[in-house]
Every structure is written in C-alpha cells, then in structure tokens.
Amino acid sequence: MTLGSTTPATLALAGVSKTLGGVKLFTDVSLQLQSGQSLAVIGESGSGKSTLLHLMAGLDRADTGEVFWTGSAIHTLNNNQIAAKRLRHVGLVFQAYYLMPHLSAQQNIELPFLLAGEKPDTSRCLQLLDQVGMAHKAASFPREMSGGEQQRVAIARALALNPPLILADEPTGNLDEDNAERVLQVLLTACSAQSSALVMVTHSVKAASHLNHKLNLAEHHLTEQPPAQLNPVTKA
C-alpha cells in the first residue's frame, strides 16, 4: 500500500514481511510516508504492530523486504551503522517513557546531543520543555513527575535533534484518559511544529482518530481506513 508519491519518502517500506517464533505477523507491507504526514497503525494485542514499528526504527530486521529512510536503504547496513543513522533520523517515544532516573528533565533532553558527540543545545532543550508544557519541571527528576509529565519529557527528548521521523509505540497506553488526550495533543503539535512525519501504533481507535491516516493490522495484512488521502500533521 502506497501512502504518498513524493520521492524520497521520509519512511518507505517495500514488501516487508516478518515471522516471529514460527508465527507469521505480517506479509508484503509496503508504504511511504512524507514529511509532515501522520499515520496510526491500529491492531489488537499480538497483531504485530509493535514489531512493525521496530522494523521502521531499525530495531529489528524484516525476513523479506526493504526499509528506507529518506531514500537510504537501512536494511543493507550493519547494526552499528543503523544505530548511528537512527540517532539523527528517528525520534522514539515508548509506552514506558524510559527516562534516565538519575537525570533531570532538561538533562534527559540533552542526552541525544551527548550520544551524538555534540555539546547540548541548552536553548533548544529549554524551548522543547516549554513547547511540551514542562518548562517548570526542567530541574525535576522522573520520580518527581507524574506519568503524563514523564511522557511529555520523553516526547521532547525524541524531538531534540530535530529528526524527520517520529515513531511512537502506544505513547498513551499507561495514562488515564485525560492525560492520554493531553499527551497526544502535545505529540501532534510538536511534530507539526517541525514537520516531522509521525507513525503511532495503538490499540485505541480513539487515539488513532486524531491522526490523519489509519491502517489496521489484522490477519497478517495492513488494510487502509478512510480517508484515502494522507494529509499533513495538524493540531487535532
């Protein structure tokens, strides 16, 4: 299934298939995602949607098929090369936050700069904290934040190096309804602000409804949900 026509796409999958533990998860998945577009992948638990996201992120490898980041074939790279490229190209947001407990909110956002061998851009980190509504918690540690606050810091960290692609795995799964809505709005607004493409996997049809395009992963295939046209990320 092709979602967009401009080349090169921020993310492209061509004929991707994956079997795990002898169980076929999905087969012949093809799609393209351009800068500023958003996509929700919906599926029941065990359908393989998180595995599909991991393939998009280069955290796992497909059995067959090809994965491209802005025209670059990552499936041809070794793990160290993929990790180095991922640092610049992909921002990851997980259900479990994964903040460093011994680092403050600001220091957590500075971490990608350090991993890239750069001096942290303090002004950008503070700007991102303000953007996600967490400027007042810059010096706070994860243990001093609620789940929703930790997830907003995790979103800011994912955006730190201005990656063209954001991949979010059940980013609201650990939150109550009010916090889930707030965090989702922060994620959409942040991606819109820097024209990052966004892929979010979720079991929640309500969460998916905020994104511009939806695909359902079931019975080993992605099926398209209306609308047929994939639009730029906008505030929901």
N, C-alpha and C positions, 0 to 999 in steps of 0.2 A: 504494500500500500504506500503510495507516494503522497506526502503531505507538503507540497510546495514544489517549485520548479527552478528556483534560482540556484546557480552553481558558483562556488561550492557552498554547500549547506553547513551550518554550524554543527549539526549532527546528522549523520546518514547511516542507516543500516541497510544492507543488501543481502537478502536471502539467509538471514541469521536463524539458526536452529540450535536447540540445547536439550540434552537429556541429562538428568541428574539421578544417580542411584538406580539406573535402569528405567526411570520414569521419564517419558517424553513430556517436556514442559511446553515448548512451542516450536513451531517449524516455519521456515520460509518467511520470516518477518522482514519487511522492507519499508522504510520510511525516511523522510527528510524533514528536518526542522530548521527554519531560518532564524536569523537574528530577530529578537523581539517577539517570537511566537511562543505560545504556551500549549502544552499537551498534558492531559491527565490520562493515565493508564489505570483503568478500573479492573478489579478482579477479586475473586474470593481468596481467602487464605489458602496457600498451597498451589495457586494457579501458576505461579512462576513470575509474577510481576516484579518482585524484588530482584530475582535473578536477572531478568531482562534489564533492569536499571543498572545492575552491577556490570553487565556486558557493555552498556552505554558508557559507563565510567571507566572501563578498562580494568576493573577489579576482578573480573572473571573473563574467560575466553569462550567464545562460541565453538560448538562442534563443527559447524559449517557456516559459511557466510562471511561478510566483511563489515567492519565498523570504521567510519571515517569521522575525524574532527576537522572541520573546515578544509576538506579535501585531502587530509593526511590520513593514510591507512594505518591505524594504530594496531591492527591485528598482525602486522608484519614486524612490530617492534618487540624487543625483549621487555621483561617486567620493569627493569630499572629505567629504560627509555620511556616507557608508558608513564611511570610514576613522575618523572621529571616533566613530561609534557602535560600530564593531568594537573599538576600544581598551577599551571598558567591557564589552562583551558577550561577546567571544570571546578565548580564550587559544589560541595556536597553538604546536604542537610539530612540528618538522620532522625529517626523517631526518638532515639535515646540521648540526643544532644551531644554527648562526647566532648564536653568542655574539660579542659585540664583543671582539676580541682585546686591545685596549688597556685594557679594564675588568676589574676583579677579579670574582669570583663574586658578591659582595654588590652591587657596582656594576651588574652586569648585571641583577640582580633589581630594583634601584632604578630602572632605565631606564623601565619603563612609567609610574611615577609622574611622572617628569620630562616624558615625552611628553604626559601628561595635564595638565601645568601645575601639578602638586602637589609639595609637599615630600615626599621619600621617607619612608615609614613604616619607620624603622630596625628597630623591634621586630618588625614583621611580616616584614620581609625575613630577619632572623635566625631567626625562628620557622620560615619556609619552608625555609631552608637546613637547619635541624635536622630538619625533617619529611622531607626527601629524603636525609638522612644525609650532608650536606655541610657541617655547621657548622665542621668542622676545616679546610675549604678556603675560608672566607669571604674571605680576603685573597689567594687564589691566582688567577693568570691562566689563561685557557684552555690556553695552551701547557704549563702545569704540571699539567694534568689528563688522565686517560685519556678515551677516548670515552664510556664509561659514566658517568663523573663529569660530563663536559660535558653529557650528555643530562639528567642529574638536575638540574643547574643550569637548563637550558632549561625543564624542567617547572616548577621553582619560579618562574621568570620568567613563564611563562604564567599562573600562578595569582596573581600579585602583586596585581592589582586585584580579586580575587575574582570573576572572570567566571562567569556562569551556564552557559557553554558552552565546552568544551574540544574542539578539533579537532586530531587527531594524524595526520600523514602518514608512514606507515612508521617510527614512532619507534624501532624496534629494528632497522631494516634494516642499519645499519652496525656492529652489535655482535655479538660472539661469543655463543654460546648461553647461557652463564652470566650475562653482563652483560645480555643481552636479557631474561632472566627477571627479573633484579633490577630493571631499569628499568621493566618492565611492572608489577611489583608496586608500585613507588613511584607510578607514574601512577594506578593504580586506587585505591590507598589515599588519595592526595592528593585525587582527585576525590570520593571517598566522604566525606572529612572536611569538605568544604564543599558537598556535594550538587550539584556541577556535573554537568550532562549531558555525556557523552563520546561522540564519534564517532571511531573509529580506522579508517583504511584500511590494508590489509595484504594481501600475497600469502601470508602464513603462516597456515595453518589452525591451527597450534599456538598462535600468539599470539592469534588470534581466539577460541579456545576459552575464554580467560579472561574474555571479556566475556559479558554476559547475553543478548545477542541478535545474530544473524548474518544478513547479507544477502549474496547472491552476485551480483556484477555480471558478466553474460555475455550475449552476443548482444543488446546494447542494452537489457536489462531487469534490474531487481533482482528476485531470487527469494528468498523467505523460507526460512530454515533453522529447524528446530525449536530450542528450544521456541517455541510460539506466543505465549506471554505474555512481554512485556518487563518485566524486574524491575529494582529499584533497584541501583545500583552497590554492590558489596560487595568485600571483600578476597577475592582468588582463592586 
